Amino acid sequence: MRYRIYDKPDKIILHGGPGAIGSVSHLAKSLGGIELLNYGKTIEAQLKEIKEVADEFHLKELILIGHSWGAWLAYMYACKYPVSKIILIGCGSFKEAYLSDMNQTRMNRLTKAEQDQVALFFDQLGKGQPLSDKKLFGKLMAKMDSYDLIDYEDESLPFDMEGHQSLMGEFRPLRKSGRILEMGKKITAEIVIIHGQADPHAFEGVMEPLKEIGLKPRAYYLDKCGHTPWHEKESAKFFKIIKEESKYLFQSERLGFRHFNLSDEASFLVMNSDKEVMRYFPNMLDEKSSKAFLERIIDKYQAGYGLYAVEVKASGELIGFIGLSSPKFEMDFTPCVEIGWRLMSHHWRKGYAKEGAKRVLDYAFNHLNLKEIVSFTSENNTPSIGVMKSIGMTYSRDFDHPNVEGPLKKHVLYKISK
């Protein structure tokens, strides 16, 4: 078995170690998604395992959540393949200079007897011998890395010492030489760091090196939490953060952007049957046509982008869509990628369309690496034209829409380049 699926396969969660296969099972159960059981003995093999699972489930816009070794692995994957977001939990330092205090911090959390026991365990591992008490070893390691631990275990498989030694043997030279950071200059994904203040891995050893190479991670530094925040008694804040971050592909100040799913059908219909919302469209949508439209949106995510469900983060309320599509009609400016929006009328005049459209443009240019985006609407639709202008788009020309008849046929075309 290469993975475990909890709820729906919309994100991939990577274990620690390396070699601690199954160590994120409790987190994966709480979030849903795919818990990947990486068995590869090389970094390239583990990256290939992620790619195979992403391809199997058609995850074109992928959220990768990695813990400890898994955080480094998510980072290395994003250096090589397109990823929408990586969430790094309890990530290790990217520079050796931050390692000096880590082991001493760990040992100071143990009694003298526990320190002696840990030394014995590591001696056994170093000699290739089986551990005399695997359960005690796990508990002592957790104590070294934690603040106030909840006493339960994940569904871990036997620790893969061979894999651990092989993978760390590859990673250490990458870190020592600085190549691991040089690789990171290729990352276009949104980066989120979640780190416990009691984690012996230095928070500064993650944040500062990434900022030095021009990345802009968004970080949460949690008090009363250690290396595995979901195992702590004060885990509520961590779960609030991780559930929001793993829900949205990307965010703006007030809005979260995710894929639509069929459970959005009722809210989607309310918007599409609102006379004010559909004022500049040929007709309102009934239940059947609204559902068909929603299904088309969901199907098109496999292309690598689409119309995103937009929620107000503070309330979790779905307010409509803002996103990207590829028009099917033929004109001299097609094929092209269009940005469009449709919001519920009671959320108009709050600046959501402008804020959301600017964030989608940023995602299109800096993550999807698109070169030009267009937008068009009926020449009578002054509110949407105002949004186009407010996000920096410039007027190109008028045209007659080939699929529209009547007073809405004449359209205006706006464009913006990267």
VEXDREN-2710 file (C-alpha; in Angstrom, 1 decimal):
% VEXDREN-2710
k/r/px/py/pz
1/MET/0.0/0.0/0.0
2/ARG/1.5/3.3/-1.1
3/TYR/-1.0/5.7/0.5
4/ARG/-4.0/5.9/2.8
5/ILE/-7.0/8.1/1.8
6/TYR/-9.2/9.9/4.3
7/ASP/-12.3/11.6/3.0
8/LYS/-11.5/13.0/-0.5
9/PRO/-8.1/12.9/-2.2
10/ASP/-7.5/16.6/-2.7
11/LYS/-4.2/17.1/-0.9
12/ILE/-1.1/15.0/-0.1
13/ILE/0.4/14.7/3.4
14/LEU/4.0/13.6/3.9
15/HIS/5.5/11.9/6.9
16/GLY/8.6/12.7/8.9
17/GLY/11.8/10.8/9.7
18/PRO/12.8/10.2/7.0
19/GLY/11.7/6.7/7.6
20/ALA/8.9/7.4/10.1
21/ILE/6.3/6.0/7.7
22/GLY/2.7/6.6/8.9
23/SER/3.7/9.3/11.4
24/VAL/1.1/11.8/10.1
25/SER/-1.9/9.4/10.1
26/HIS/-3.7/11.3/12.9
27/LEU/-3.2/14.6/11.1
28/ALA/-4.3/13.2/7.8
29/LYS/-7.5/11.8/9.4
30/SER/-8.3/15.2/10.8
31/LEU/-7.7/17.0/7.5
32/GLY/-8.7/14.5/4.9
33/GLY/-6.6/13.9/1.9
34/ILE/-3.9/11.4/1.0
35/GLU/-1.4/10.2/3.5
36/LEU/1.5/9.2/1.3
37/LEU/3.6/6.3/2.6
38/ASN/7.0/7.1/1.1
39/TYR/9.2/4.0/0.8
40/GLY/11.8/5.3/-1.6
41/LYS/15.4/5.1/-0.4
42/THR/16.5/8.2/-2.4
43/ILE/15.2/11.7/-2.7
44/GLU/14.5/11.2/-6.3
45/ALA/12.5/8.0/-5.6
46/GLN/10.4/9.8/-3.0
47/LEU/9.7/12.7/-5.3
48/LYS/8.7/10.3/-8.0
49/GLU/6.2/8.6/-5.5
50/ILE/4.6/12.0/-4.9
51/LYS/4.4/12.7/-8.7
52/GLU/2.8/9.3/-9.4
53/VAL/0.1/9.8/-6.8
54/ALA/-0.6/13.4/-7.9
55/ASP/-1.0/12.2/-11.5
56/GLU/-3.2/9.2/-10.4
57/PHE/-5.7/11.6/-8.8
58/HIS/-5.3/14.3/-11.4
59/LEU/-4.1/16.9/-8.8
60/LYS/-3.1/19.6/-11.1
61/GLU/-3.3/22.3/-8.4
62/LEU/-1.7/20.5/-5.6
63/ILE/-1.5/21.3/-1.9
64/LEU/1.5/19.5/-0.2
65/ILE/1.6/19.3/3.6
66/GLY/4.8/18.0/5.0
67/HIS/6.0/17.4/8.5
68/SER/9.7/17.4/9.5
69/TRP/11.4/15.4/6.8
70/GLY/8.1/15.7/4.8
71/ALA/8.5/19.5/5.0
72/TRP/11.9/19.3/3.3
73/LEU/10.4/16.8/0.8
74/ALA/7.5/19.1/-0.1
75/TYR/10.0/22.0/-0.6
76/MET/12.1/19.9/-2.9
77/TYR/9.1/18.7/-4.9
78/ALA/8.0/22.3/-5.3
79/CYS/11.5/23.1/-6.7
80/LYS/10.9/20.6/-9.5
81/TYR/7.1/20.4/-10.2
82/PRO/4.2/22.8/-10.2
83/VAL/2.5/23.1/-6.8
84/SER/-0.1/25.6/-5.6
85/LYS/0.9/25.6/-2.0
86/ILE/3.3/23.9/0.4
87/ILE/2.7/23.8/4.1
88/LEU/5.8/23.1/6.1
89/ILE/5.2/21.8/9.7
90/GLY/8.1/21.5/12.1
91/CYS/10.5/21.9/9.2
92/GLY/14.2/21.4/9.9
93/SER/16.8/24.2/9.4
94/PHE/18.0/25.0/5.9
95/LYS/21.5/26.0/7.1
96/GLU/23.9/24.1/9.4
97/ALA/24.6/27.2/11.4
98/TYR/21.2/26.8/13.2
99/LEU/21.9/23.2/14.3
100/SER/24.3/23.7/17.1
101/ASP/21.7/24.2/19.9
102/MET/19.1/21.6/18.7
103/ASN/20.5/18.4/20.3
104/GLN/21.3/20.1/23.6
105/THR/17.8/21.5/23.8
106/ARG/16.4/18.0/23.2
107/MET/18.6/16.3/25.9
108/ASN/17.8/19.0/28.5
109/ARG/14.2/17.9/28.4
110/LEU/15.1/14.4/29.6
111/THR/16.1/13.1/33.0
112/LYS/19.6/11.6/33.4
113/ALA/18.2/8.1/33.3
114/GLU/16.2/9.0/30.1
115/GLN/19.3/10.5/28.5
116/ASP/21.2/7.3/29.2
117/GLN/18.4/5.3/27.7
118/VAL/18.4/7.4/24.5
119/ALA/22.1/7.0/24.2
120/LEU/21.7/3.2/24.4
121/PHE/19.0/3.3/21.7
122/PHE/21.2/5.3/19.3
123/ASP/24.0/2.9/20.0
124/GLN/21.8/0.0/19.0
125/LEU/20.6/1.8/15.8
126/GLY/24.2/2.7/14.9
127/LYS/25.2/-0.9/15.1
128/GLY/22.2/-2.0/13.1
129/GLN/20.7/-3.8/16.0
130/PRO/16.9/-4.0/16.7
131/LEU/15.7/-1.5/19.4
132/SER/15.2/-3.2/22.8
133/ASP/12.0/-1.2/23.4
134/LYS/10.5/0.6/20.3
135/LYS/7.6/2.1/22.2
136/LEU/9.9/3.7/24.9
137/PHE/12.2/5.0/22.1
138/GLY/9.2/6.7/20.5
139/LYS/8.0/8.2/23.7
140/LEU/11.4/9.6/24.6
141/MET/11.9/11.1/21.1
142/ALA/8.5/12.7/21.4
143/LYS/9.3/14.1/24.8
144/MET/12.5/15.7/23.5
145/ASP/10.5/17.5/20.7
146/SER/7.3/18.5/22.6
147/TYR/5.8/21.0/25.0
148/ASP/2.9/19.1/26.6
149/LEU/2.2/15.9/24.8
150/ILE/-1.0/14.0/24.4
151/ASP/-0.2/10.3/25.0
152/TYR/-1.4/8.6/21.8
153/GLU/0.4/7.1/18.8
154/ASP/0.0/7.5/15.0
155/GLU/-0.5/4.4/12.8
156/SER/3.3/4.2/12.1
157/LEU/4.9/1.4/10.4
158/PRO/8.3/0.0/11.5
159/PHE/10.9/2.7/11.4
160/ASP/12.9/2.5/8.2
161/MET/16.5/3.0/9.4
162/GLU/18.0/2.1/6.0
163/GLY/15.9/4.7/4.3
164/HIS/16.6/7.2/7.0
165/GLN/20.4/6.9/6.6
166/SER/20.2/6.9/2.9
167/LEU/18.0/10.0/2.6
168/MET/19.8/12.0/5.2
169/GLY/23.1/11.0/3.5
170/GLU/21.8/12.7/0.4
171/PHE/20.3/15.7/2.1
172/ARG/23.2/16.8/4.4
173/PRO/25.5/17.7/1.5
174/LEU/22.7/19.6/-0.2
175/ARG/22.3/21.7/3.0
176/LYS/26.0/22.1/3.7
177/SER/26.8/23.3/0.1
178/GLY/23.8/25.6/0.0
179/ARG/22.4/23.8/-3.0
180/ILE/19.1/23.2/-1.2
181/LEU/18.5/26.9/-1.1
182/GLU/19.7/27.5/-4.6
183/MET/17.1/25.0/-5.7
184/GLY/14.4/26.9/-3.9
185/LYS/14.8/29.9/-6.2
186/LYS/12.6/28.0/-8.7
187/ILE/9.6/27.7/-6.3
188/THR/6.5/29.5/-7.4
189/ALA/4.1/27.9/-4.9
190/GLU/2.7/29.7/-1.9
191/ILE/4.7/28.7/1.2
192/VAL/3.2/28.5/4.6
193/ILE/5.3/27.7/7.7
194/ILE/3.7/26.3/10.9
195/HIS/6.3/26.0/13.7
196/GLY/6.0/25.4/17.5
197/GLN/7.9/27.6/19.8
198/ALA/9.0/24.6/21.7
199/ASP/10.3/22.8/18.6
200/PRO/14.0/22.3/19.0
201/HIS/14.4/22.9/15.3
202/ALA/15.1/26.6/15.0
203/PHE/12.3/28.7/13.5
204/GLU/14.8/31.2/12.3
205/GLY/16.7/28.4/10.5
206/VAL/13.6/28.0/8.3
207/MET/12.4/31.6/7.9
208/GLU/15.6/33.5/7.4
209/PRO/17.3/31.3/4.7
210/LEU/14.0/31.2/2.7
211/LYS/13.7/35.0/2.8
212/GLU/17.4/35.4/1.8
213/ILE/16.7/33.7/-1.5
214/GLY/13.7/35.9/-2.2
215/LEU/10.8/33.7/-1.1
216/LYS/8.0/35.1/1.0
217/PRO/6.7/32.5/3.3
218/ARG/3.7/33.2/5.5
219/ALA/4.4/31.9/9.0
220/TYR/2.6/30.9/12.2
221/TYR/4.8/30.6/15.3
222/LEU/2.7/28.7/17.9
223/ASP/3.2/28.9/21.7
224/LYS/2.8/25.8/23.8
225/CYS/3.5/23.6/20.8
226/GLY/6.5/21.6/19.8
227/HIS/7.7/19.6/16.8
228/THR/4.3/17.8/16.3
229/PRO/1.7/20.4/17.1
230/TRP/-1.3/18.1/16.5
231/HIS/-0.1/15.9/19.4
232/GLU/0.0/18.8/21.9
233/LYS/-2.6/19.5/24.5
234/GLU/-2.8/23.1/23.2
235/SER/-3.4/21.9/19.6
236/ALA/-6.7/23.8/19.0
237/LYS/-4.9/26.8/17.4
238/PHE/-2.8/24.6/15.2
239/PHE/-5.9/22.8/13.9
240/LYS/-7.7/26.0/13.2
241/ILE/-4.8/27.2/11.1
242/ILE/-4.0/24.0/9.3
243/LYS/-7.7/23.4/8.3
244/GLU/-8.0/26.8/6.8
245/GLU/-4.6/26.7/5.0
246/SER/-5.2/23.2/3.6
247/LYS/-8.7/24.2/2.5
248/TYR/-7.6/27.1/0.2
249/LEU/-5.3/26.9/-2.8
250/PHE/-4.4/30.5/-2.2
251/GLN/-5.7/33.5/-0.2
252/SER/-6.0/37.3/-0.2
253/GLU/-6.4/39.4/2.9
254/ARG/-10.1/38.6/3.3
255/LEU/-10.8/35.8/0.8
256/GLY/-10.0/32.1/0.4
257/PHE/-9.9/30.4/-3.0
258/ARG/-10.7/26.7/-3.5
259/HIS/-12.1/24.3/-6.0
260/PHE/-15.9/24.0/-6.2
261/ASN/-17.5/20.7/-5.3
262/LEU/-21.0/19.3/-5.7
263/SER/-21.9/20.3/-2.2
264/ASP/-21.9/23.9/-3.4
265/GLU/-24.8/23.3/-5.7
266/ALA/-27.5/25.1/-3.6
267/SER/-25.5/28.3/-3.0
268/PHE/-24.4/28.2/-6.7
269/LEU/-28.0/28.1/-7.8
270/VAL/-29.0/31.0/-5.5
271/MET/-26.4/33.2/-7.3
272/ASN/-27.2/32.1/-10.8
273/SER/-30.9/32.6/-10.3
274/ASP/-30.5/36.2/-8.9
275/LYS/-31.9/38.7/-11.4
276/GLU/-29.4/41.4/-10.4
277/VAL/-26.4/39.1/-10.6
278/MET/-27.4/37.8/-14.1
279/ARG/-28.4/41.2/-15.4
280/TYR/-25.7/41.3/-18.0
281/PHE/-26.0/37.7/-19.1
282/PRO/-28.5/36.4/-21.7
283/ASN/-30.6/34.6/-19.1
284/MET/-30.8/33.4/-15.5
285/LEU/-30.0/29.7/-14.8
286/ASP/-32.5/27.3/-13.6
287/GLU/-31.6/24.3/-11.3
288/LYS/-30.7/22.0/-14.2
289/SER/-28.5/24.5/-16.1
290/SER/-26.9/25.8/-12.9
291/LYS/-25.9/22.2/-11.9
292/ALA/-24.6/21.6/-15.4
293/PHE/-22.4/24.7/-15.2
294/LEU/-21.1/23.7/-11.8
295/GLU/-20.2/20.3/-13.1
296/ARG/-18.3/21.8/-16.1
297/ILE/-16.3/24.0/-13.7
298/ILE/-15.3/21.0/-11.6
299/ASP/-14.3/19.0/-14.7
300/LYS/-12.1/21.8/-16.1
301/TYR/-9.9/21.9/-13.0
302/GLN/-8.0/19.0/-14.6
303/ALA/-6.6/21.5/-17.1
304/GLY/-4.6/23.1/-14.3
305/TYR/-6.7/26.2/-13.5
306/GLY/-10.4/27.2/-13.4
307/LEU/-13.1/29.3/-11.8
308/TYR/-12.4/29.2/-8.1
309/ALA/-15.0/29.2/-5.3
310/VAL/-14.4/32.3/-3.2
311/GLU/-15.1/32.3/0.5
312/VAL/-14.9/35.1/3.1
313/LYS/-12.3/33.6/5.5
314/ALA/-13.8/35.2/8.6
315/SER/-17.2/33.5/8.1
316/GLY/-16.4/30.7/5.7
317/GLU/-19.4/31.9/3.5
318/LEU/-19.3/31.1/-0.2
319/ILE/-19.8/34.3/-2.1
320/GLY/-19.3/33.3/-5.7
321/PHE/-16.5/32.7/-8.1
322/ILE/-13.4/34.5/-9.4
323/GLY/-11.0/32.6/-11.7
324/LEU/-9.7/31.7/-15.1
325/SER/-11.2/30.0/-18.2
326/SER/-10.5/29.5/-21.8
327/PRO/-13.2/30.8/-24.1
328/LYS/-14.4/28.3/-26.8
329/PHE/-15.6/30.7/-29.4
330/GLU/-13.4/31.8/-32.3
331/MET/-12.1/35.4/-32.5
332/ASP/-8.9/37.0/-33.5
333/PHE/-7.9/37.2/-29.8
334/THR/-8.6/33.5/-29.1
335/PRO/-7.3/31.1/-27.9
336/CYS/-6.7/33.0/-24.7
337/VAL/-7.1/32.8/-20.9
338/GLU/-9.9/35.0/-19.5
339/ILE/-10.3/36.2/-15.9
340/GLY/-14.0/36.4/-14.8
341/TRP/-16.0/36.9/-11.7
342/ARG/-19.6/36.4/-10.4
343/LEU/-20.5/37.3/-6.8
344/MET/-23.7/37.1/-4.9
345/SER/-25.4/40.5/-4.9
346/HIS/-25.5/41.0/-1.1
347/HIS/-21.7/41.0/-1.2
348/TRP/-21.3/43.7/-3.8
349/ARG/-19.7/47.1/-3.0
350/LYS/-17.3/45.6/-0.4
351/GLY/-14.3/45.5/-2.7
352/TYR/-14.3/41.7/-2.9
353/ALA/-14.3/41.6/-6.7
354/LYS/-11.2/43.8/-7.0
355/GLU/-9.4/42.2/-4.2
356/GLY/-10.1/38.7/-5.5
357/ALA/-9.3/39.5/-9.1
358/LYS/-6.0/41.0/-8.2
359/ARG/-5.1/37.9/-6.3
360/VAL/-6.1/35.6/-9.2
361/LEU/-4.0/37.7/-11.6
362/ASP/-1.0/37.3/-9.2
363/TYR/-1.6/33.5/-9.1
364/ALA/-1.9/33.4/-12.9
365/PHE/1.3/35.3/-13.6
366/ASN/3.5/34.1/-10.8
367/HIS/2.4/30.5/-10.3
368/LEU/0.8/29.4/-13.6
369/ASN/3.4/31.6/-15.5
370/LEU/0.8/32.8/-17.9
371/LYS/1.9/35.8/-20.1
372/GLU/-1.4/37.6/-20.8
373/ILE/-4.9/37.6/-19.4
374/VAL/-8.0/39.0/-21.1
375/SER/-11.5/39.9/-19.8
376/PHE/-14.6/40.9/-21.7
377/THR/-18.2/41.8/-21.0
378/SER/-21.2/43.6/-22.4
379/GLU/-20.4/47.3/-23.0
380/ASN/-23.3/48.0/-20.7
381/ASN/-21.8/46.2/-17.7
382/THR/-20.1/49.2/-16.1
383/PRO/-19.5/47.5/-12.7
384/SER/-17.4/44.8/-14.3
385/ILE/-15.6/47.2/-16.6
386/GLY/-14.8/49.2/-13.4
387/VAL/-13.2/46.1/-11.9
388/MET/-11.1/45.5/-15.0
389/LYS/-9.7/49.0/-14.8
390/SER/-9.1/48.8/-11.1
391/ILE/-6.9/45.7/-11.4
392/GLY/-4.7/47.3/-14.1
393/MET/-6.3/46.0/-17.3
394/THR/-6.4/48.2/-20.3
395/TYR/-9.0/48.6/-23.0
396/SER/-8.2/46.8/-26.2
397/ARG/-11.3/47.2/-28.5
398/ASP/-15.0/46.5/-29.0
399/PHE/-16.3/43.3/-30.6
400/ASP/-19.5/41.5/-31.3
401/HIS/-19.8/38.3/-29.2
402/PRO/-20.5/35.5/-31.7
403/ASN/-22.6/33.5/-29.1
404/VAL/-24.8/36.4/-27.9
405/GLU/-27.7/38.1/-29.6
406/GLY/-29.7/41.2/-28.8
407/PRO/-28.7/44.3/-26.7
408/LEU/-25.8/42.4/-25.0
409/LYS/-24.1/41.4/-28.2
410/LYS/-21.6/44.3/-28.3
411/HIS/-18.7/43.6/-25.9
412/VAL/-15.6/45.3/-24.8
413/LEU/-12.2/43.6/-24.5
414/TYR/-9.6/44.4/-21.9
415/LYS/-6.1/42.9/-21.5
416/ILE/-3.2/42.8/-19.1
417/SER/0.3/41.3/-19.5
418/LYS/2.7/39.8/-16.9
END
